[in-house]
Amino acid sequence: MNTFLTRTILVLLIVPAIFLSSCSDTVADQIKKEVATVKSQCPSDLGNGVVMKDVNFYEKDKVLEYVCSIASVESIDAPTIGRMKVAMVEALSGSKSGFGQLSVKIVLKQYGYKFRYIYQDTAGKKLCQIDITKDDLK
């Protein structure tokens, strides 16, 4: 299942694609602008059978959501979901960029945002959902 785990972690490459560059905008305003740009490029082939189908920002709930499909996967068991989340948290915890001068860790911890990753099969059936919050980070 290492190949599967590696493929799904590719979604983390999306997070650094959202840059917060304008100092005059709030964090939420900057996220909305960048999400609109990324959304216009969906679906986006991330390679290895992973396709980003959609990205959404729920401002009221402070949720940045990525919806991806994974080819050749029919189900994901609980232990694999747990390993995926651990790997994602480690990757996000170590991220020093991605939101301009703000680290992903600061966006999660200081501003209280949450990242949601929804994985589907190619037919659109939900395989799993992984939420990463400030409480997950060290």
C-alpha positions in Angstrom: 0.0 0.0 0.0 3.1 2.3 0.0 2.4 3.2 -3.7 -1.1 4.1 -2.8 0.0 6.2 0.1 2.6 8.0 -2.0 0.0 8.7 -4.7 -2.4 10.2 -2.2 0.2 12.4 -0.5 0.7 14.1 -3.9 -2.4 16.1 -3.0 -0.2 17.9 -0.5 1.6 19.5 -3.5 -1.6 21.5 -4.1 -1.3 23.3 -0.8 1.9 25.1 -1.8 0.2 26.2 -5.0 -2.0 28.5 -3.0 0.0 31.6 -2.3 -1.2 34.5 -0.2 0.6 37.5 -1.8 -1.4 40.6 -1.0 -0.7 42.1 2.4 -3.8 44.3 2.2 -6.3 41.4 2.0 -7.4 39.2 4.8 -6.2 35.6 4.9 -9.8 34.6 3.8 -9.8 37.1 0.9 -6.5 35.8 -0.3 -7.6 32.2 -0.1 -10.8 32.9 -2.0 -8.9 34.5 -4.8 -6.4 31.7 -5.1 -9.1 29.0 -4.8 -10.9 30.6 -7.7 -7.7 30.4 -9.8 -7.0 26.7 -8.9 -10.7 25.8 -9.3 -10.6 27.2 -12.9 -7.9 24.6 -13.7 -9.8 21.6 -12.4 -9.8 18.8 -13.2 -6.0 18.8 -12.9 -4.0 15.6 -13.4 -1.5 15.3 -10.5 0.1 12.2 -11.9 0.1 8.6 -10.7 -3.6 8.3 -11.3 -4.5 11.2 -8.9 -6.7 13.9 -10.3 -7.8 17.0 -8.4 -11.4 17.3 -9.3 -12.3 20.4 -7.3 -11.2 22.8 -4.6 -13.5 24.7 -2.3 -13.3 27.2 0.4 -16.0 27.4 3.1 -15.2 30.7 4.7 -17.7 30.5 7.5 -16.3 27.1 8.6 -12.7 28.1 7.7 -12.4 24.9 5.6 -10.1 24.6 2.6 -11.3 21.4 0.8 -9.6 19.4 -1.9 -11.6 16.7 -3.8 -9.4 14.2 -5.7 -10.1 11.0 -7.5 -7.7 8.0 -7.5 -7.6 5.5 -10.3 -7.5 1.8 -9.6 -8.6 2.1 -6.0 -11.9 0.6 -5.0 -11.7 1.1 -1.2 -9.5 2.4 1.5 -9.4 0.6 4.9 -9.2 2.4 8.3 -5.5 1.6 9.0 -4.5 3.0 5.6 -6.6 6.2 6.2 -4.8 6.5 9.6 -1.4 6.2 7.9 -2.4 8.7 5.2 -3.4 11.2 7.9 -0.1 10.8 9.8 1.9 11.3 6.6 -0.2 14.3 5.7 0.2 15.9 9.1 3.9 15.3 9.0 4.2 17.0 5.6 2.0 19.9 6.6 3.8 20.4 9.9 7.1 20.7 8.1 5.8 23.0 5.4 7.5 26.4 5.6 5.8 27.9 2.7 2.6 27.7 0.7 0.8 30.7 2.0 3.2 33.5 1.1 5.0 34.5 4.3 2.7 32.4 6.4 3.5 28.8 7.0 0.8 26.2 6.6 1.2 25.5 10.3 0.5 29.2 11.2 -2.6 29.2 8.9 -3.9 26.1 10.7 -2.9 27.0 14.3 -3.1 30.8 14.5 -5.9 31.4 12.1 -7.9 28.2 12.9 -8.3 27.0 9.3 -8.9 23.3 8.5 -7.8 21.3 5.5 -10.2 18.7 4.2 -9.1 16.0 1.7 -11.9 14.0 0.0 -10.7 11.0 -2.0 -13.0 9.4 -4.5 -12.7 6.6 -7.0 -12.9 7.5 -10.7 -16.7 7.0 -10.7 -17.1 9.6 -7.9 -17.8 7.2 -5.0 -16.3 8.7 -1.8 -13.4 6.5 -0.5 -12.5 8.6 2.5 -12.3 12.0 4.0 -9.3 13.3 6.0 -9.5 16.5 8.0 -6.4 18.2 9.3 -6.9 20.8 12.1 -4.7 22.8 14.4 -5.1 20.1 17.0 -3.4 17.6 14.6 -0.2 19.6 14.4 2.7 19.5 16.9 
